[in-house]
Amino acid sequence: MHRNSLLIKKMACVTMLATAFVVISLVPVSWASTCPLVLKTNAQVERRLLNEGFHRDLETTVFLSSPEDLQSCLVLIKEVLPPGSYVDPNQLRFLRAFGGPDFHVPQIINVETPEHLSPRVLAYFYILPQPMSDGRWLVNITVPIHLRYHRARSGESYSLEVPVRLQHPAVLVQCEDVGGDACRPLVQLEPCPPSGVQLCEWLPVNTFSTSEAVMGIVPVGNTDLLDTVLLTTTCITAGATLLILATLRKK
């Protein structure tokens, strides 16, 4: 009898835990279903990497489709750049003075370090959406982006061109009169414009794209040529030194 009582108590406890887990896991779904801004707003993200070489321009275009009026909303584009790329805050400040977007880069960016010594870079861009004739809202920005030098490798074993893939950004919105209490459980805390010192409440938007992530190609050095490069450099340096000494001796 005692064993049966313990078994019944254990089964009841397991049932209660399973029920609680199901209820908790269903809560976010119910929250999203009551937040029309999150449920019915979609962002189509398209990107282009312009120019050639290590210093490029990254164009991001976002088409927002929503039954809500986004006139009072601010759009946040949250970039997570791989170690092989970076944005220069000084360059972005210069562009902002001439009409470029507000931005926040929380890290100190060393523009000289190579890819293997660099972290990922977070960058936040704040833009007001513009209404389009087809009922959608448009966000378009172009910012300078730079590719880092990569460590040299063996040309016999590896390709001497390394891809740097720039994934699509996250898109969030901050609105004055849209959402309300129904959307509060879905709020994310992200840096406030324009300085990013404080955190503000933002709502995530479902994003999709008709194109793949853009990619830059970085050439890398060939370590198989190390001996040749060292010998050639030494010979040229020695020859130039002897030429200078001979010229000075004649004078």
C-alpha positions, 0 to 999 in steps of 0.5 A: 500500500505504501509503495502504491501511494508513493507511485501515485504521488510520483505520477501526479508530480510528473503530470503537473510538471508536464502540464506546466511545461506545455502551458509555458511553451504555448505562452509566446505563441499566444503573445504573438497572436495578440500582437498585430505588429509582430504577427502581420508585419513582414520585412523583405531585406535585400542587399548589395555589396558595391565596388571592388577591393577591401573597401566597399559599400553595403546597400541594405533595402528593407520593404516593410509590409504591415496593416499598421500605420508605421508613420510614428515608427523608427526602424532599427537595423541590427548588424552582426558583422563577421571578424573578416569585416568592420565598419569605421565609426569615424567614417560613419560620424562623418557621413551622419553629418552630411545626412547619413543614418544615426548609428551606434557601434558599442565596440572599439574598432581597431582598423589595423588588426587582421581577421584572425585577431578580430572579434565580430562587430555589432552595429545598429542603424536607425532609420525612419521608414518612408511610405511607398505608393503600393502601401509598403514602407521603405528603408534604404541605407548605404554604409561603407564596410571594410574587409580585413586582411587574412592570415597567409596560407599554403596555396597547395592545400587551400584556396588563396581566396577567402569568402567573407559572408555578410548575413542579413540583419535583424529588423526591429521597430519602435512605435509610439502608438502601435502595439500596446500592452499586447506586444509588451511580452515580445519586447527586446531591449536594444540601444536607443538612438542616437548615442546608444547609451541607454536601452529602449524597447523594440519589437522584432519583425519577421524578415525574409529575403529573395536573395542569399547573403552578400559575400566579399572575396579576400585574396590571401598570401601564399606561404609556399612562396615564403623562401622566394620572397625572403631571398628576393627581398634580401637581395634587393635590400643588400643591392640598394644598400651597396648602391647607396654606399658606393654613391656616398663614397664617390662624393 
